[in-house]
């Protein structure tokens, strides 16, 4: 889904947005005074292209309201397979805004530091909050500060517990739509993943213990086998879901090109 506005309407919208804190102040300023002459427009267009590639290092997050809007657009809420927790992520092409968010969160929860790491060989960055109690605290503050698009997902995540873990994962999946649908584990896949995680914890303890080398080797081989089986069964489940979706689309009138 995308929307586009041009002409005087675009200049009016940019004028209003310019009055609010954002990482695109210069871009909005250019839009408010978009030139009529071809040479000036080309110069402004070049500057916009330069800004698209540049990191907006001078901006800092100063309020939960701003963070709520930013998370609405860029954030991700996850309920892990292995346990009834809450994970939060924000991905960006440049790291500066994520560093600013990290500083802001550190002020509100000084004993926890979110993890910031690069992905896609340094072409993008992700801020990751893995501690459930911190994730819950953040979601509560975001809801209070006007979280809109992800409000229902946040409410589902805040209500997850042992008794409704799998149900909460499914409800969250229904809210976020088809994004990652074929990577998402079904109930059987979740059960396999939890069992593998349980055995991995046991293996870690065995490796720390003295005189358990043989048992640790046997368990390691079992985990390897279960992981291979899990990957195969998960791929089969994803293929089955894809085929079911294709059949449904064909029944609804879709056609092969």
C-alpha positions as CSV (number, residue, x, y, z in Angstrom):
1,X,0.0,0.0,0.0
2,X,1.4,3.4,-0.9
3,X,0.0,6.9,-1.4
4,X,1.3,9.8,-3.4
5,X,0.6,13.5,-3.4
6,X,1.9,16.1,-5.8
7,X,1.7,19.8,-6.7
8,X,0.5,22.4,-4.2
9,X,-1.0,19.7,-2.0
10,X,2.5,18.2,-1.6
11,X,4.0,21.6,-0.7
12,X,1.2,22.2,1.8
13,X,1.7,18.8,3.4
14,X,5.5,19.3,3.6
15,X,4.9,22.7,5.3
16,X,2.9,21.1,8.0
17,X,5.3,18.2,8.5
18,X,8.2,20.6,8.6
19,X,6.9,21.8,12.0
20,X,7.3,18.4,13.6
21,X,10.6,16.7,14.6
22,X,11.8,14.2,12.0
23,X,14.8,12.8,10.2
24,X,13.6,14.3,6.9
25,X,13.6,18.0,7.8
26,X,15.8,19.0,4.8
27,X,13.8,16.9,2.4
28,X,10.6,18.5,3.6
29,X,12.1,21.9,3.4
30,X,13.0,21.2,-0.3
31,X,9.5,20.1,-0.9
32,X,8.0,23.3,0.5
33,X,9.9,25.4,-1.9
34,X,10.0,23.1,-5.0
35,X,11.2,25.2,-7.9
36,X,9.3,25.8,-11.1
37,X,12.4,26.1,-13.3
38,X,13.9,22.9,-14.8
39,X,17.5,23.7,-13.8
40,X,16.5,24.4,-10.2
41,X,14.3,21.3,-10.0
42,X,17.2,19.1,-11.3
43,X,19.5,20.6,-8.6
44,X,16.9,19.9,-5.9
45,X,16.3,16.4,-7.2
46,X,20.0,15.6,-7.0
47,X,20.1,16.9,-3.4
48,X,17.1,14.6,-2.5
49,X,19.0,11.7,-4.0
50,X,22.1,12.5,-1.9
51,X,20.0,12.8,1.2
52,X,18.4,9.4,0.5
53,X,21.9,7.8,0.7
54,X,23.1,9.8,3.7
55,X,22.7,8.9,7.4
56,X,20.8,11.5,9.4
57,X,23.2,11.6,12.3
58,X,22.1,14.9,13.7
59,X,18.6,13.7,14.8
60,X,17.8,12.4,18.3
61,X,14.7,10.8,19.8
62,X,13.3,13.0,22.5
63,X,9.8,11.6,23.3
64,X,7.8,8.4,23.6
65,X,5.3,9.9,21.2
66,X,7.9,10.2,18.5
67,X,9.1,6.6,19.2
68,X,5.5,5.4,19.0
69,X,5.1,6.8,15.5
70,X,8.5,5.5,14.4
71,X,7.8,2.0,15.8
72,X,4.4,2.0,14.1
73,X,6.1,2.4,10.8
74,X,9.3,0.5,11.3
75,X,9.0,-1.8,14.3
76,X,8.4,-5.6,14.6
77,X,6.8,-7.5,17.5
78,X,7.6,-11.2,17.8
79,X,6.6,-14.0,20.2
80,X,9.4,-16.6,20.2
81,X,8.8,-20.2,19.4
82,X,10.7,-21.6,22.3
83,X,9.1,-19.7,25.2
84,X,6.2,-17.2,25.9
85,X,8.3,-14.1,25.7
86,X,8.2,-10.8,23.7
87,X,10.9,-9.6,21.3
88,X,11.1,-6.2,19.7
89,X,13.0,-5.2,16.6
90,X,13.5,-2.1,14.5
91,X,15.4,-2.3,11.2
92,X,17.0,0.6,9.3
93,X,19.4,1.3,6.4
94,X,21.5,3.6,8.6
95,X,22.5,3.1,12.3
96,X,22.2,6.7,13.7
97,X,18.5,6.7,14.5
98,X,18.8,3.3,16.1
99,X,21.7,4.5,18.2
100,X,19.5,7.5,19.3
101,X,16.7,5.1,20.2
102,X,19.2,3.0,22.2
103,X,20.3,6.0,24.1
104,X,16.6,7.0,24.8
105,X,15.8,3.5,26.0
106,X,18.9,3.4,28.2
107,X,17.7,6.5,30.0
108,X,14.4,4.9,30.8
109,X,15.8,1.4,31.7
110,X,19.4,2.0,32.7
111,X,20.2,-1.7,33.6
112,X,19.4,-3.0,30.1
113,X,21.1,-2.2,26.8
114,X,19.4,-3.2,23.5
115,X,21.5,-5.1,21.0
116,X,22.4,-3.2,17.8
117,X,23.9,-5.2,14.9
118,X,24.4,-5.1,11.2
119,X,22.7,-7.4,8.7
120,X,23.0,-8.0,4.9
121,X,26.8,-7.6,5.1
122,X,26.5,-4.1,6.7
123,X,23.9,-2.8,4.3
124,X,21.3,-2.5,7.1
125,X,21.1,-2.4,10.9
126,X,18.7,-3.9,13.5
127,X,18.0,-2.8,17.1
128,X,16.9,-5.9,19.1
129,X,15.2,-6.0,22.5
130,X,15.3,-9.6,23.8
131,X,14.4,-9.2,27.5
132,X,10.7,-9.8,27.9
133,X,10.2,-7.5,30.9
134,X,11.8,-4.6,29.0
135,X,9.8,-5.4,25.8
136,X,6.6,-5.3,27.9
137,X,7.6,-2.0,29.5
138,X,8.3,-0.4,26.0
139,X,5.1,-1.7,24.5
140,X,3.1,-0.3,27.4
141,X,4.7,3.1,27.0
142,X,4.2,3.1,23.3
143,X,0.5,2.3,23.7
144,X,0.1,5.1,26.2
145,X,1.9,7.4,23.7
146,X,-0.4,6.8,20.7
147,X,0.7,3.5,19.1
148,X,-1.9,3.0,16.4
149,X,-1.1,0.5,13.6
150,X,0.6,-2.0,15.8
151,X,-1.5,-1.4,18.9
152,X,-3.5,-4.7,18.6
153,X,-0.3,-6.7,18.0
154,X,1.2,-5.0,21.1
155,X,-1.8,-5.9,23.2
156,X,-1.6,-9.6,22.1
157,X,2.1,-9.7,23.0
158,X,1.5,-8.1,26.4
159,X,-1.0,-10.9,27.2
160,X,1.2,-13.9,26.2
161,X,1.9,-16.5,28.9
162,X,2.5,-20.2,29.2
163,X,-1.2,-21.2,28.9
164,X,-1.8,-19.2,25.7
165,X,1.7,-19.2,24.1
166,X,0.8,-20.9,20.8
167,X,-2.6,-19.3,20.6
168,X,-0.9,-15.8,21.0
169,X,1.6,-16.6,18.3
170,X,-1.3,-17.5,15.9
171,X,-3.3,-14.4,16.9
172,X,-0.2,-12.2,16.3
173,X,0.3,-13.8,12.9
174,X,-3.3,-13.1,12.0
175,X,-2.8,-9.4,13.0
176,X,0.4,-8.8,11.1
177,X,-0.9,-10.5,7.9
178,X,1.1,-12.6,5.4
179,X,4.5,-11.1,6.1
180,X,6.8,-14.1,6.8
181,X,3.9,-16.5,6.4
182,X,5.9,-19.3,4.9
183,X,8.7,-18.9,7.4
184,X,6.3,-19.1,10.4
185,X,6.3,-22.4,12.2
186,X,3.0,-24.2,12.7
187,X,2.0,-25.9,16.0
188,X,4.0,-29.0,15.3
189,X,7.0,-26.9,14.3
190,X,6.8,-24.9,17.5
191,X,6.8,-28.2,19.5
192,X,9.9,-29.4,17.6
193,X,11.7,-26.1,18.1
194,X,11.0,-26.1,21.9
195,X,12.2,-29.7,22.3
196,X,15.5,-28.8,20.4
197,X,16.0,-25.7,22.6
198,X,15.4,-27.9,25.7
199,X,18.0,-30.4,24.6
200,X,20.5,-27.6,23.7
201,X,20.2,-26.3,27.3
202,X,20.8,-29.8,28.6
203,X,23.8,-30.2,26.3
204,X,25.3,-26.9,27.6
205,X,25.1,-28.2,31.2
206,X,26.7,-31.6,30.2
207,X,29.6,-29.8,28.6
208,X,30.2,-27.9,31.8
209,X,30.0,-31.0,33.9
210,X,33.0,-33.3,34.4
211,X,32.9,-36.9,33.2
212,X,29.9,-36.4,30.9
213,X,31.8,-36.2,27.6
214,X,30.3,-39.4,26.1
215,X,26.8,-38.5,27.0
216,X,27.3,-35.0,25.6
217,X,28.5,-36.4,22.3
218,X,25.5,-38.7,22.1
219,X,23.1,-35.8,22.8
220,X,24.9,-33.6,20.3
221,X,24.3,-36.2,17.6
222,X,20.6,-36.4,18.6
223,X,20.2,-32.7,18.4
224,X,21.9,-32.6,14.9
225,X,19.4,-35.3,13.7
226,X,16.4,-33.4,15.2
227,X,17.5,-30.2,13.6
228,X,17.8,-31.8,10.2
229,X,14.4,-33.4,10.6
230,X,12.9,-30.1,11.8
231,X,14.3,-28.3,8.8
232,X,12.8,-30.9,6.4
233,X,9.4,-31.0,8.1
234,X,9.2,-27.2,8.3
235,X,10.0,-26.9,4.5
236,X,7.3,-29.4,3.8
237,X,4.8,-27.5,5.9
238,X,5.7,-24.2,4.2
239,X,5.3,-25.9,0.8
240,X,1.9,-27.3,1.8
241,X,0.8,-23.8,2.9
242,X,1.9,-22.3,-0.3
243,X,0.1,-24.9,-2.4
244,X,-3.1,-24.3,-0.3
245,X,-2.8,-20.5,-0.9
246,X,-2.3,-21.0,-4.6
247,X,-5.4,-23.3,-4.9
248,X,-7.5,-20.8,-3.0
249,X,-6.4,-17.9,-5.2
250,X,-7.2,-20.0,-8.3
251,X,-10.7,-20.7,-6.9
252,X,-11.1,-17.0,-6.4
253,X,-10.4,-16.2,-10.0
254,X,-6.6,-15.8,-10.2
255,X,-5.0,-16.9,-13.4
256,X,-1.7,-18.2,-14.5
257,X,0.4,-15.7,-16.6
